[in-house]
Structures are given as C-alpha cells and as structure tokens.
C-alpha cells in the first residue's frame, strides 16, 4: 500500500467526498435529462411543438412606425 504518512485519512476522505460529489452530480444530470425528455414528450402529445422543429417560415415581425416601400 502507499505510504501516505500521517495524512492518509485526510487524503482518502478527500477523494471519497470528491467521488460522492461527482457521482451525485452525474446522477442529477441523468435524472434531469429524463425529466426534460418526459416533459417534451408530454407537450408534443398535447400538440405543442418546439419552435426549432417548425417547418413553416414565419413572416418577420413588423416594426412599429415603419412602412414597407413598394417597388414601382
């Protein structure tokens, strides 16, 4: 085994805490991804679509006070 001296307990504890924290963050990310995918699927079942998934081009918003010039 490695000879870590009198600080071995602190070193192993630090690695343990770090491992637990990284694992907890990874599990949180995976669970949040699943939750977001379920929410998106539910919205799509209701007929609500994402703007980025639309195939129809929407006309640009008109600016107040400006009129479009017509070509002669």
N, CA, C and O atoms as a GROMACS GRO file, in nm:
protein
  288
    1UNK      N    1   0.084  -0.117   0.000
    1UNK     CA    2   0.000   0.000   0.000
    1UNK      C    3   0.089   0.124   0.000
    1UNK      O    4   0.205   0.120   0.041
    2UNK      N    5   0.034   0.231  -0.045
    2UNK     CA    6   0.109   0.356  -0.048
    2UNK      C    7   0.137   0.406   0.093
    2UNK      O    8   0.055   0.392   0.184
    3UNK      N    9   0.252   0.465   0.111
    3UNK     CA   10   0.285   0.525   0.240
    3UNK      C   11   0.252   0.674   0.230
    3UNK      O   12   0.330   0.753   0.177
    4UNK      N   13   0.136   0.710   0.282
    4UNK     CA   14   0.092   0.850   0.274
    4UNK      C   15   0.119   0.926   0.402
    4UNK      O   16   0.085   1.044   0.414
    5UNK      N   17   0.178   0.860   0.497
    5UNK     CA   18   0.215   0.928   0.621
    5UNK      C   19   0.096   0.954   0.711
    5UNK      O   20  -0.005   0.885   0.702
    6UNK      N   21   0.108   1.054   0.795
    6UNK     CA   22   0.003   1.081   0.893
    6UNK      C   23  -0.123   1.144   0.830
    6UNK      O   24  -0.225   1.158   0.897
    7UNK      N   25  -0.116   1.182   0.705
    7UNK     CA   26  -0.229   1.249   0.640
    7UNK      C   27  -0.312   1.155   0.553
    7UNK      O   28  -0.396   1.201   0.476
    8UNK      N   29  -0.290   1.027   0.564
    8UNK     CA   30  -0.358   0.929   0.479
    8UNK      C   31  -0.510   0.936   0.496
    8UNK      O   32  -0.584   0.931   0.397
    9UNK      N   33  -0.557   0.948   0.618
    9UNK     CA   34  -0.701   0.953   0.642
    9UNK      C   35  -0.762   1.075   0.574
    9UNK      O   36  -0.869   1.065   0.513
   10UNK      N   37  -0.697   1.189   0.583
   10UNK     CA   38  -0.747   1.311   0.519
   10UNK      C   39  -0.750   1.294   0.367
   10UNK      O   40  -0.846   1.335   0.302
   11UNK      N   41  -0.646   1.236   0.310
   11UNK     CA   42  -0.638   1.218   0.165
   11UNK      C   43  -0.748   1.125   0.115
   11UNK      O   44  -0.816   1.156   0.017
   12UNK      N   45  -0.766   1.011   0.185
   12UNK     CA   46  -0.872   0.918   0.143
   12UNK      C   47  -1.010   0.979   0.161
   12UNK      O   48  -1.099   0.958   0.078
   13UNK      N   49  -1.029   1.055   0.268
   13UNK     CA   50  -1.158   1.121   0.290
   13UNK      C   51  -1.184   1.224   0.180
   13UNK      O   52  -1.297   1.236   0.132
   14UNK      N   53  -1.084   1.299   0.140
   14UNK     CA   54  -1.100   1.400   0.035
   14UNK      C   55  -1.136   1.334  -0.098
   14UNK      O   56  -1.224   1.382  -0.169
   15UNK      N   57  -1.069   1.224  -0.130
   15UNK     CA   58  -1.104   1.151  -0.253
   15UNK      C   59  -1.245   1.093  -0.244
   15UNK      O   60  -1.319   1.095  -0.343
   16UNK      N   61  -1.283   1.043  -0.128
   16UNK     CA   62  -1.416   0.987  -0.110
   16UNK      C   63  -1.525   1.092  -0.127
   16UNK      O   64  -1.625   1.069  -0.196
   17UNK      N   65  -1.506   1.207  -0.064
   17UNK     CA   66  -1.604   1.316  -0.076
   17UNK      C   67  -1.614   1.362  -0.221
   17UNK      O   68  -1.723   1.387  -0.272
   18UNK      N   69  -1.500   1.372  -0.287
   18UNK     CA   70  -1.500   1.413  -0.428
   18UNK      C   71  -1.573   1.312  -0.515
   18UNK      O   72  -1.650   1.351  -0.603
   19UNK      N   73  -1.549   1.185  -0.492
   19UNK     CA   74  -1.615   1.080  -0.568
   19UNK      C   75  -1.766   1.085  -0.548
   19UNK      O   76  -1.843   1.073  -0.644
   20UNK      N   77  -1.809   1.103  -0.425
   20UNK     CA   78  -1.953   1.111  -0.395
   20UNK      C   79  -2.014   1.233  -0.462
   20UNK      O   80  -2.123   1.225  -0.518
   21UNK      N   81  -1.946   1.346  -0.457
   21UNK     CA   82  -1.999   1.469  -0.517
   21UNK      C   83  -2.012   1.456  -0.669
   21UNK      O   84  -2.113   1.496  -0.727
   22UNK      N   85  -1.910   1.402  -0.733
   22UNK     CA   86  -1.914   1.385  -0.879
   22UNK      C   87  -2.023   1.285  -0.918
   22UNK      O   88  -2.095   1.307  -1.015
   23UNK      N   89  -2.036   1.177  -0.843
   23UNK     CA   90  -2.141   1.079  -0.872
   23UNK      C   91  -2.279   1.141  -0.854
   23UNK      O   92  -2.369   1.116  -0.935
   24UNK      N   93  -2.298   1.220  -0.748
   24UNK     CA   94  -2.427   1.286  -0.725
   24UNK      C   95  -2.460   1.382  -0.838
   24UNK      O   96  -2.575   1.388  -0.883
   25UNK      N   97  -2.363   1.458  -0.885
   25UNK     CA   98  -2.387   1.549  -0.997
   25UNK      C   99  -2.422   1.473  -1.124
   25UNK      O  100  -2.512   1.514  -1.198
   26UNK      N  101  -2.353   1.364  -1.150
   26UNK     CA  102  -2.382   1.284  -1.269
   26UNK      C  103  -2.524   1.227  -1.262
   26UNK      O  104  -2.597   1.229  -1.361
   27UNK      N  105  -2.564   1.176  -1.145
   27UNK     CA  106  -2.699   1.123  -1.130
   27UNK      C  107  -2.804   1.233  -1.145
   27UNK      O  108  -2.909   1.211  -1.204
   28UNK      N  109  -2.775   1.351  -1.092
   28UNK     CA  110  -2.867   1.463  -1.107
   28UNK      C  111  -2.885   1.499  -1.254
   28UNK      O  112  -2.997   1.524  -1.299
   29UNK      N  113  -2.776   1.502  -1.329
   29UNK     CA  114  -2.783   1.536  -1.471
   29UNK      C  115  -2.864   1.432  -1.548
   29UNK      O  116  -2.947   1.468  -1.632
   30UNK      N  117  -2.841   1.305  -1.521
   30UNK     CA  118  -2.914   1.198  -1.589
   30UNK      C  119  -3.063   1.207  -1.556
   30UNK      O  120  -3.147   1.197  -1.646
   31UNK      N  121  -3.096   1.225  -1.430
   31UNK     CA  122  -3.237   1.233  -1.389
   31UNK      C  123  -3.304   1.356  -1.448
   31UNK      O  124  -3.420   1.348  -1.490
   32UNK      N  125  -3.236   1.470  -1.451
   32UNK     CA  126  -3.292   1.591  -1.510
   32UNK      C  127  -3.316   1.573  -1.660
   32UNK      O  128  -3.416   1.621  -1.713
   33UNK      N  129  -3.224   1.505  -1.727
   33UNK     CA  130  -3.241   1.479  -1.870
   33UNK      C  131  -3.366   1.394  -1.894
   33UNK      O  132  -3.444   1.423  -1.985
   34UNK      N  133  -3.385   1.292  -1.813
   34UNK     CA  134  -3.505   1.208  -1.826
   34UNK      C  135  -3.632   1.288  -1.802
   34UNK      O  136  -3.731   1.273  -1.874
   35UNK      N  137  -3.629   1.374  -1.700
   35UNK     CA  138  -3.745   1.457  -1.668
   35UNK      C  139  -3.777   1.551  -1.784
   35UNK      O  140  -3.894   1.565  -1.822
   36UNK      N  141  -3.676   1.617  -1.840
   36UNK     CA  142  -3.698   1.711  -1.950
   36UNK      C  143  -3.751   1.638  -2.073
   36UNK      O  144  -3.838   1.690  -2.143
   37UNK      N  145  -3.699   1.519  -2.100
   37UNK     CA  146  -3.749   1.442  -2.216
   37UNK      C  147  -3.895   1.402  -2.196
   37UNK      O  148  -3.973   1.403  -2.291
   38UNK      N  149  -3.932   1.365  -2.072
   38UNK     CA  150  -4.072   1.331  -2.044
   38UNK      C  151  -4.161   1.453  -2.063
   38UNK      O  152  -4.270   1.443  -2.120
   39UNK      N  153  -4.115   1.570  -2.016
   39UNK     CA  154  -4.195   1.692  -2.032
   39UNK      C  155  -4.212   1.729  -2.180
   39UNK      O  156  -4.321   1.767  -2.222
   40UNK      N  157  -4.106   1.717  -2.257
   40UNK     CA  158  -4.115   1.747  -2.401
   40UNK      C  159  -4.209   1.651  -2.470
   40UNK      O  160  -4.290   1.692  -2.553
   41UNK      N  161  -4.200   1.522  -2.435
   41UNK     CA  162  -4.289   1.423  -2.497
   41UNK      C  163  -4.434   1.451  -2.462
   41UNK      O  164  -4.522   1.438  -2.547
   42UNK      N  165  -4.461   1.490  -2.337
   42UNK     CA  166  -4.597   1.523  -2.296
   42UNK      C  167  -4.650   1.645  -2.371
   42UNK      O  168  -4.765   1.645  -2.415
   43UNK      N  169  -4.568   1.747  -2.387
   43UNK     CA  170  -4.611   1.866  -2.462
   43UNK      C  171  -4.637   1.831  -2.608
   43UNK      O  172  -4.733   1.880  -2.667
   44UNK      N  173  -4.553   1.748  -2.666
   44UNK     CA  174  -4.573   1.710  -2.806
   44UNK      C  175  -4.699   1.625  -2.822
   44UNK      O  176  -4.768   1.635  -2.924
   45UNK      N  177  -4.731   1.542  -2.722
   45UNK     CA  178  -4.856   1.466  -2.726
   45UNK      C  179  -4.977   1.560  -2.724
   45UNK      O  180  -5.080   1.531  -2.784
   46UNK      N  181  -4.963   1.670  -2.654
   46UNK     CA  182  -5.073   1.768  -2.647
   46UNK      C  183  -5.080   1.856  -2.772
   46UNK      O  184  -5.173   1.935  -2.786
   47UNK      N  185  -4.983   1.843  -2.861
   47UNK     CA  186  -4.984   1.920  -2.984
   47UNK      C  187  -4.898   2.044  -2.980
   47UNK      O  188  -4.894   2.120  -3.077
   48UNK      N  189  -4.829   2.066  -2.871
   48UNK     CA  190  -4.741   2.182  -2.860
   48UNK      C  191  -4.605   2.142  -2.915
   48UNK      O  192  -4.544   2.046  -2.868
   49UNK      N  193  -4.558   2.216  -3.013
   49UNK     CA  194  -4.432   2.181  -3.079
   49UNK      C  195  -4.323   2.281  -3.043
   49UNK      O  196  -4.351   2.395  -3.006
   50UNK      N  197  -4.201   2.238  -3.056
   50UNK     CA  198  -4.087   2.326  -3.033
   50UNK      C  199  -4.072   2.421  -3.151
   50UNK      O  200  -4.098   2.383  -3.266
   51UNK      N  201  -4.032   2.542  -3.124
   51UNK     CA  202  -4.013   2.639  -3.232
   51UNK      C  203  -3.904   2.594  -3.328
   51UNK      O  204  -3.915   2.615  -3.449
   52UNK      N  205  -3.801   2.532  -3.276
   52UNK     CA  206  -3.689   2.490  -3.360
   52UNK      C  207  -3.727   2.374  -3.451
   52UNK      O  208  -3.657   2.348  -3.549
   53UNK      N  209  -3.836   2.305  -3.421
   53UNK     CA  210  -3.877   2.190  -3.501
   53UNK      C  211  -3.974   2.229  -3.611
   53UNK      O  212  -4.014   2.145  -3.692
   54UNK      N  213  -4.015   2.356  -3.616
   54UNK     CA  214  -4.113   2.401  -3.714
   54UNK      C  215  -4.057   2.402  -3.856
   54UNK      O  216  -3.940   2.432  -3.877
   55UNK      N  217  -4.143   2.367  -3.952
   55UNK     CA  218  -4.100   2.369  -4.091
   55UNK      C  219  -4.156   2.490  -4.164
   55UNK      O  220  -4.109   2.523  -4.273
   56UNK      N  221  -4.255   2.555  -4.106
   56UNK     CA  222  -4.313   2.672  -4.171
   56UNK      C  223  -4.236   2.796  -4.131
   56UNK      O  224  -4.205   2.818  -4.013
   57UNK      N  225  -4.204   2.877  -4.230
   57UNK     CA  226  -4.134   3.003  -4.202
   57UNK      C  227  -4.238   3.107  -4.162
   57UNK      O  228  -4.340   3.124  -4.229
   58UNK      N  229  -4.210   3.175  -4.054
   58UNK     CA  230  -4.300   3.281  -4.011
   58UNK      C  231  -4.252   3.413  -4.067
   58UNK      O  232  -4.131   3.436  -4.079
   59UNK      N  233  -4.345   3.502  -4.102
   59UNK     CA  234  -4.304   3.632  -4.153
   59UNK      C  235  -4.234   3.711  -4.042
   59UNK      O  236  -4.266   3.694  -3.925
   60UNK      N  237  -4.138   3.795  -4.079
   60UNK     CA  238  -4.068   3.874  -3.976
   60UNK      C  239  -4.164   3.971  -3.910
   60UNK      O  240  -4.259   4.020  -3.972
   61UNK      N  241  -4.138   3.998  -3.785
   61UNK     CA  242  -4.223   4.092  -3.710
   61UNK      C  243  -4.209   4.231  -3.769
   61UNK      O  244  -4.098   4.276  -3.799
   62UNK      N  245  -4.322   4.300  -3.787
   62UNK     CA  246  -4.315   4.435  -3.841
   62UNK      C  247  -4.271   4.531  -3.733
   62UNK      O  248  -4.301   4.512  -3.615
   63UNK      N  249  -4.199   4.633  -3.774
   63UNK     CA  250  -4.151   4.733  -3.679
   63UNK      C  251  -4.251   4.847  -3.674
   63UNK      O  252  -4.297   4.895  -3.777
   64UNK      N  253  -4.285   4.888  -3.554
   64UNK     CA  254  -4.385   4.993  -3.536
   64UNK      C  255  -4.335   5.124  -3.596
   64UNK      O  256  -4.220   5.163  -3.577
   65UNK      N  257  -4.425   5.192  -3.670
   65UNK     CA  258  -4.392   5.322  -3.726
   65UNK      C  259  -4.319   5.316  -3.858
   65UNK      O  260  -4.297   5.421  -3.920
   66UNK      N  261  -4.282   5.201  -3.903
   66UNK     CA  262  -4.212   5.191  -4.031
   66UNK      C  263  -4.304   5.124  -4.132
   66UNK      O  264  -4.374   5.028  -4.100
   67UNK      N  265  -4.302   5.174  -4.251
   67UNK     CA  266  -4.381   5.115  -4.358
   67UNK      C  267  -4.286   5.058  -4.461
   67UNK      O  268  -4.174   5.106  -4.478
   68UNK      N  269  -4.333   4.958  -4.528
   68UNK     CA  270  -4.251   4.897  -4.633
   68UNK      C  271  -4.272   4.974  -4.762
   68UNK      O  272  -4.383   5.012  -4.797
   69UNK      N  273  -4.164   4.996  -4.831
   69UNK     CA  274  -4.174   5.061  -4.962
   69UNK      C  275  -4.216   4.958  -5.064
   69UNK      O  276  -4.171   4.844  -5.064
   70UNK      N  277  -4.303   5.002  -5.150
   70UNK     CA  278  -4.344   4.914  -5.259
   70UNK      C  279  -4.260   4.945  -5.381
   70UNK      O  280  -4.228   5.060  -5.411
   71UNK      N  281  -4.226   4.842  -5.449
   71UNK     CA  282  -4.148   4.861  -5.573
   71UNK      C  283  -4.239   4.911  -5.683
   71UNK      O  284  -4.353   4.867  -5.694
   72UNK      N  285  -4.188   5.004  -5.764
   72UNK     CA  286  -4.271   5.058  -5.874
   72UNK      C  287  -4.293   4.958  -5.985
   72UNK      O  288  -4.360   4.989  -6.083
   0.00000   0.00000   0.00000
